[in-house]
Amino acid sequence: MAVGTQLGLLLWKNFTYRRRQRIQLAIELLWPLFLFFILISVRQSHPPFKQHECHFPNKALPSAGTLPWLQGIVCNMNNPCFRHPTAGEAPGVVGNFDGSILSRLLAEARRVLVRTDGHRLLRSFAQLLPALRQLGGSVTQRRGEHPPGMGGAGGARPPS
């Protein structure tokens, strides 16, 4: 049998089956029309409005590094929409977060940790720590409390 004959016979069989099931046929014909009329009524009640072109800030993927990825998540949490292209939309730019607090903190930490006189800096911190402990102890003694580790329960004075 030819393809056309097979298709004709299949369509005739489907038509006779549908003709016997009148309620099912009515539902199959009316349900798409019903949905279409709902869409038309929604479109009539809420006409479309013109909105400007939306440019979103770039967000780095995890492959760009942990810091740019986290900055993209935290700094663009509210997902703002701009009328004009953002600075990070240029090809090859990973992030435009150079002025962010996290970037400045990382740059400061890198500058302190990479200094050539890092040993001298650590020695000065080691000298500063006993002075801070002594200062903390003198403040608690002025309040009438014992510094931690000097005996007494919870900083209370022992009975005289």
CNS distance restraints for C-alpha pairs under 8 A (distance, minus, plus):
assign (resid   1 and name CA) (resid   5 and name CA) 6.53 0.50 0.50
assign (resid   1 and name CA) (resid   6 and name CA) 6.73 0.50 0.50
assign (resid   2 and name CA) (resid   6 and name CA) 6.39 0.50 0.50
assign (resid   3 and name CA) (resid   7 and name CA) 6.16 0.50 0.50
assign (resid   4 and name CA) (resid   8 and name CA) 6.13 0.50 0.50
assign (resid   5 and name CA) (resid   9 and name CA) 6.18 0.50 0.50
assign (resid   6 and name CA) (resid  10 and name CA) 6.13 0.50 0.50
assign (resid   7 and name CA) (resid  11 and name CA) 6.16 0.50 0.50
assign (resid   8 and name CA) (resid  12 and name CA) 6.17 0.50 0.50
assign (resid   9 and name CA) (resid  13 and name CA) 6.12 0.50 0.50
assign (resid  10 and name CA) (resid  14 and name CA) 6.22 0.50 0.50
assign (resid  11 and name CA) (resid  15 and name CA) 6.10 0.50 0.50
assign (resid  12 and name CA) (resid  16 and name CA) 6.21 0.50 0.50
assign (resid  13 and name CA) (resid  17 and name CA) 6.19 0.50 0.50
assign (resid  14 and name CA) (resid  18 and name CA) 6.12 0.50 0.50
assign (resid  15 and name CA) (resid  19 and name CA) 6.07 0.50 0.50
assign (resid  16 and name CA) (resid  20 and name CA) 6.44 0.50 0.50
assign (resid  17 and name CA) (resid  21 and name CA) 6.64 0.50 0.50
assign (resid  18 and name CA) (resid  22 and name CA) 6.68 0.50 0.50
assign (resid  18 and name CA) (resid  24 and name CA) 7.58 0.50 0.50
assign (resid  18 and name CA) (resid  25 and name CA) 5.87 0.50 0.50
assign (resid  19 and name CA) (resid  25 and name CA) 7.34 0.50 0.50
assign (resid  21 and name CA) (resid  25 and name CA) 6.20 0.50 0.50
assign (resid  22 and name CA) (resid  26 and name CA) 6.16 0.50 0.50
assign (resid  23 and name CA) (resid  27 and name CA) 6.26 0.50 0.50
assign (resid  24 and name CA) (resid  28 and name CA) 6.11 0.50 0.50
assign (resid  25 and name CA) (resid  29 and name CA) 6.19 0.50 0.50
assign (resid  26 and name CA) (resid  30 and name CA) 5.92 0.50 0.50
assign (resid  27 and name CA) (resid  31 and name CA) 5.65 0.50 0.50
assign (resid  28 and name CA) (resid  32 and name CA) 7.30 0.50 0.50
assign (resid  29 and name CA) (resid  33 and name CA) 7.02 0.50 0.50
assign (resid  30 and name CA) (resid  34 and name CA) 5.99 0.50 0.50
assign (resid  31 and name CA) (resid  35 and name CA) 6.35 0.50 0.50
assign (resid  32 and name CA) (resid  36 and name CA) 6.08 0.50 0.50
assign (resid  33 and name CA) (resid  37 and name CA) 6.20 0.50 0.50
assign (resid  34 and name CA) (resid  38 and name CA) 6.36 0.50 0.50
assign (resid  35 and name CA) (resid  39 and name CA) 6.38 0.50 0.50
assign (resid  36 and name CA) (resid  40 and name CA) 6.34 0.50 0.50
assign (resid  37 and name CA) (resid  41 and name CA) 6.16 0.50 0.50
assign (resid  38 and name CA) (resid  42 and name CA) 6.25 0.50 0.50
assign (resid  39 and name CA) (resid  43 and name CA) 6.16 0.50 0.50
assign (resid  40 and name CA) (resid  44 and name CA) 6.16 0.50 0.50
assign (resid  41 and name CA) (resid  45 and name CA) 6.17 0.50 0.50
assign (resid  42 and name CA) (resid  46 and name CA) 6.07 0.50 0.50
assign (resid  43 and name CA) (resid  47 and name CA) 5.82 0.50 0.50
assign (resid  43 and name CA) (resid  48 and name CA) 7.76 0.50 0.50
assign (resid  52 and name CA) (resid  83 and name CA) 6.52 0.50 0.50
assign (resid  53 and name CA) (resid  83 and name CA) 6.07 0.50 0.50
assign (resid  53 and name CA) (resid  84 and name CA) 7.97 0.50 0.50
assign (resid  54 and name CA) (resid  81 and name CA) 5.42 0.50 0.50
assign (resid  54 and name CA) (resid  82 and name CA) 5.65 0.50 0.50
assign (resid  54 and name CA) (resid  83 and name CA) 5.68 0.50 0.50
assign (resid  54 and name CA) (resid  84 and name CA) 7.63 0.50 0.50
assign (resid  55 and name CA) (resid  81 and name CA) 5.62 0.50 0.50
assign (resid  55 and name CA) (resid  82 and name CA) 5.01 0.50 0.50
assign (resid  55 and name CA) (resid  83 and name CA) 6.24 0.50 0.50
assign (resid  55 and name CA) (resid  84 and name CA) 6.36 0.50 0.50
assign (resid  55 and name CA) (resid  85 and name CA) 5.57 0.50 0.50
assign (resid  55 and name CA) (resid  86 and name CA) 6.69 0.50 0.50
assign (resid  56 and name CA) (resid  79 and name CA) 6.89 0.50 0.50
assign (resid  56 and name CA) (resid  80 and name CA) 6.31 0.50 0.50
assign (resid  56 and name CA) (resid  81 and name CA) 5.27 0.50 0.50
assign (resid  56 and name CA) (resid  82 and name CA) 6.34 0.50 0.50
assign (resid  56 and name CA) (resid  85 and name CA) 7.94 0.50 0.50
assign (resid  56 and name CA) (resid  86 and name CA) 7.15 0.50 0.50
assign (resid  57 and name CA) (resid  76 and name CA) 7.03 0.50 0.50
assign (resid  57 and name CA) (resid  79 and name CA) 7.52 0.50 0.50
assign (resid  57 and name CA) (resid  80 and name CA) 7.40 0.50 0.50
assign (resid  57 and name CA) (resid  81 and name CA) 7.86 0.50 0.50
assign (resid  57 and name CA) (resid  86 and name CA) 6.02 0.50 0.50
assign (resid  57 and name CA) (resid  87 and name CA) 7.98 0.50 0.50
assign (resid  57 and name CA) (resid  88 and name CA) 6.79 0.50 0.50
assign (resid  57 and name CA) (resid  89 and name CA) 7.74 0.50 0.50
assign (resid  58 and name CA) (resid  72 and name CA) 7.12 0.50 0.50
assign (resid  58 and name CA) (resid  86 and name CA) 7.81 0.50 0.50
assign (resid  58 and name CA) (resid  88 and name CA) 5.66 0.50 0.50
assign (resid  58 and name CA) (resid  89 and name CA) 6.59 0.50 0.50
assign (resid  58 and name CA) (resid  95 and name CA) 7.01 0.50 0.50
assign (resid  59 and name CA) (resid  69 and name CA) 6.91 0.50 0.50
assign (resid  59 and name CA) (resid  72 and name CA) 4.49 0.50 0.50
assign (resid  59 and name CA) (resid  73 and name CA) 6.95 0.50 0.50
assign (resid  59 and name CA) (resid  76 and name CA) 7.75 0.50 0.50
assign (resid  59 and name CA) (resid  95 and name CA) 7.37 0.50 0.50
assign (resid  60 and name CA) (resid  64 and name CA) 6.17 0.50 0.50
assign (resid  60 and name CA) (resid  68 and name CA) 5.88 0.50 0.50
assign (resid  60 and name CA) (resid  69 and name CA) 4.92 0.50 0.50
assign (resid  60 and name CA) (resid  72 and name CA) 5.79 0.50 0.50
assign (resid  60 and name CA) (resid  94 and name CA) 6.32 0.50 0.50
assign (resid  60 and name CA) (resid  95 and name CA) 6.73 0.50 0.50
assign (resid  61 and name CA) (resid  65 and name CA) 7.67 0.50 0.50
assign (resid  61 and name CA) (resid  68 and name CA) 7.91 0.50 0.50
assign (resid  61 and name CA) (resid  69 and name CA) 5.55 0.50 0.50
assign (resid  62 and name CA) (resid  66 and name CA) 6.06 0.50 0.50
assign (resid  62 and name CA) (resid  68 and name CA) 7.89 0.50 0.50
assign (resid  62 and name CA) (resid  69 and name CA) 5.29 0.50 0.50
assign (resid  64 and name CA) (resid  68 and name CA) 6.57 0.50 0.50
assign (resid  64 and name CA) (resid  69 and name CA) 6.78 0.50 0.50
assign (resid  64 and name CA) (resid  94 and name CA) 7.04 0.50 0.50
assign (resid  65 and name CA) (resid  69 and name CA) 6.17 0.50 0.50
assign (resid  66 and name CA) (resid  70 and name CA) 6.10 0.50 0.50
assign (resid  67 and name CA) (resid  71 and name CA) 6.06 0.50 0.50
assign (resid  68 and name CA) (resid  72 and name CA) 6.07 0.50 0.50
assign (resid  68 and name CA) (resid  94 and name CA) 7.43 0.50 0.50
assign (resid  68 and name CA) (resid  95 and name CA) 6.40 0.50 0.50
assign (resid  68 and name CA) (resid  97 and name CA) 7.91 0.50 0.50
assign (resid  69 and name CA) (resid  73 and name CA) 6.46 0.50 0.50
assign (resid  70 and name CA) (resid  74 and name CA) 6.07 0.50 0.50
assign (resid  71 and name CA) (resid  75 and name CA) 5.49 0.50 0.50
assign (resid  71 and name CA) (resid  76 and name CA) 7.84 0.50 0.50
assign (resid  71 and name CA) (resid  97 and name CA) 7.20 0.50 0.50
assign (resid  71 and name CA) (resid 102 and name CA) 7.78 0.50 0.50
assign (resid  72 and name CA) (resid  76 and name CA) 5.86 0.50 0.50
assign (resid  72 and name CA) (resid  95 and name CA) 7.79 0.50 0.50
assign (resid  73 and name CA) (resid  77 and name CA) 5.85 0.50 0.50
assign (resid  76 and name CA) (resid  80 and name CA) 7.17 0.50 0.50
assign (resid  82 and name CA) (resid  86 and name CA) 7.44 0.50 0.50
assign (resid  85 and name CA) (resid  89 and name CA) 6.67 0.50 0.50
assign (resid  87 and name CA) (resid  96 and name CA) 6.54 0.50 0.50
assign (resid  88 and name CA) (resid  93 and name CA) 5.84 0.50 0.50
assign (resid  88 and name CA) (resid  94 and name CA) 7.11 0.50 0.50
assign (resid  88 and name CA) (resid  95 and name CA) 5.91 0.50 0.50
assign (resid  88 and name CA) (resid  96 and name CA) 5.49 0.50 0.50
assign (resid  89 and name CA) (resid  93 and name CA) 7.19 0.50 0.50
assign (resid  97 and name CA) (resid 103 and name CA) 6.93 0.50 0.50
assign (resid  98 and name CA) (resid 103 and name CA) 5.94 0.50 0.50
assign (resid  98 and name CA) (resid 104 and name CA) 7.45 0.50 0.50
assign (resid  99 and name CA) (resid 103 and name CA) 6.70 0.50 0.50
assign (resid  99 and name CA) (resid 104 and name CA) 6.77 0.50 0.50
assign (resid 100 and name CA) (resid 104 and name CA) 6.36 0.50 0.50
assign (resid 101 and name CA) (resid 105 and name CA) 6.08 0.50 0.50
assign (resid 102 and name CA) (resid 106 and name CA) 6.14 0.50 0.50
assign (resid 103 and name CA) (resid 107 and name CA) 6.12 0.50 0.50
assign (resid 104 and name CA) (resid 108 and name CA) 6.13 0.50 0.50
assign (resid 105 and name CA) (resid 109 and name CA) 6.14 0.50 0.50
assign (resid 106 and name CA) (resid 110 and name CA) 6.02 0.50 0.50
assign (resid 107 and name CA) (resid 111 and name CA) 6.06 0.50 0.50
assign (resid 108 and name CA) (resid 112 and name CA) 6.24 0.50 0.50
assign (resid 109 and name CA) (resid 113 and name CA) 6.02 0.50 0.50
assign (resid 110 and name CA) (resid 114 and name CA) 5.81 0.50 0.50
assign (resid 111 and name CA) (resid 115 and name CA) 6.20 0.50 0.50
assign (resid 112 and name CA) (resid 118 and name CA) 7.56 0.50 0.50
assign (resid 113 and name CA) (resid 118 and name CA) 6.66 0.50 0.50
assign (resid 114 and name CA) (resid 118 and name CA) 7.15 0.50 0.50
assign (resid 117 and name CA) (resid 121 and name CA) 6.38 0.50 0.50
assign (resid 118 and name CA) (resid 122 and name CA) 6.21 0.50 0.50
assign (resid 119 and name CA) (resid 123 and name CA) 6.17 0.50 0.50
assign (resid 120 and name CA) (resid 124 and name CA) 6.21 0.50 0.50
assign (resid 121 and name CA) (resid 125 and name CA) 6.33 0.50 0.50
assign (resid 122 and name CA) (resid 126 and name CA) 6.20 0.50 0.50
assign (resid 123 and name CA) (resid 127 and name CA) 6.29 0.50 0.50
assign (resid 124 and name CA) (resid 128 and name CA) 6.12 0.50 0.50
assign (resid 125 and name CA) (resid 129 and name CA) 6.25 0.50 0.50
assign (resid 126 and name CA) (resid 130 and name CA) 7.53 0.50 0.50
assign (resid 127 and name CA) (resid 131 and name CA) 7.16 0.50 0.50
assign (resid 128 and name CA) (resid 132 and name CA) 6.30 0.50 0.50
assign (resid 129 and name CA) (resid 133 and name CA) 6.30 0.50 0.50
assign (resid 130 and name CA) (resid 134 and name CA) 6.11 0.50 0.50
assign (resid 131 and name CA) (resid 135 and name CA) 6.14 0.50 0.50
assign (resid 132 and name CA) (resid 136 and name CA) 6.11 0.50 0.50
assign (resid 133 and name CA) (resid 137 and name CA) 6.18 0.50 0.50
assign (resid 134 and name CA) (resid 138 and name CA) 6.25 0.50 0.50
assign (resid 135 and name CA) (resid 139 and name CA) 6.33 0.50 0.50
assign (resid 136 and name CA) (resid 140 and name CA) 6.45 0.50 0.50
assign (resid 136 and name CA) (resid 147 and name CA) 7.77 0.50 0.50
assign (resid 137 and name CA) (resid 141 and name CA) 6.23 0.50 0.50
assign (resid 137 and name CA) (resid 146 and name CA) 7.81 0.50 0.50
assign (resid 137 and name CA) (resid 147 and name CA) 5.30 0.50 0.50
assign (resid 138 and name CA) (resid 142 and name CA) 6.25 0.50 0.50
assign (resid 139 and name CA) (resid 143 and name CA) 6.64 0.50 0.50
assign (resid 140 and name CA) (resid 144 and name CA) 6.53 0.50 0.50
assign (resid 140 and name CA) (resid 145 and name CA) 5.29 0.50 0.50
assign (resid 140 and name CA) (resid 146 and name CA) 6.27 0.50 0.50
assign (resid 140 and name CA) (resid 147 and name CA) 5.79 0.50 0.50
assign (resid 141 and name CA) (resid 145 and name CA) 5.29 0.50 0.50
assign (resid 141 and name CA) (resid 146 and name CA) 5.93 0.50 0.50
assign (resid 141 and name CA) (resid 147 and name CA) 6.91 0.50 0.50
assign (resid 144 and name CA) (resid 157 and name CA) 7.37 0.50 0.50
assign (resid 145 and name CA) (resid 155 and name CA) 5.02 0.50 0.50
assign (resid 145 and name CA) (resid 156 and name CA) 6.00 0.50 0.50
assign (resid 145 and name CA) (resid 157 and name CA) 6.43 0.50 0.50
assign (resid 146 and name CA) (resid 150 and name CA) 6.23 0.50 0.50
assign (resid 146 and name CA) (resid 151 and name CA) 7.24 0.50 0.50
assign (resid 146 and name CA) (resid 152 and name CA) 7.02 0.50 0.50
assign (resid 146 and name CA) (resid 155 and name CA) 4.98 0.50 0.50
assign (resid 146 and name CA) (resid 156 and name CA) 6.96 0.50 0.50
assign (resid 146 and name CA) (resid 157 and name CA) 7.04 0.50 0.50
assign (resid 147 and name CA) (resid 155 and name CA) 6.80 0.50 0.50
assign (resid 148 and name CA) (resid 155 and name CA) 7.06 0.50 0.50
assign (resid 151 and name CA) (resid 155 and name CA) 7.92 0.50 0.50
assign (resid 152 and name CA) (resid 156 and name CA) 6.00 0.50 0.50
assign (resid 152 and name CA) (resid 157 and name CA) 6.63 0.50 0.50
assign (resid 152 and name CA) (resid 158 and name CA) 6.36 0.50 0.50
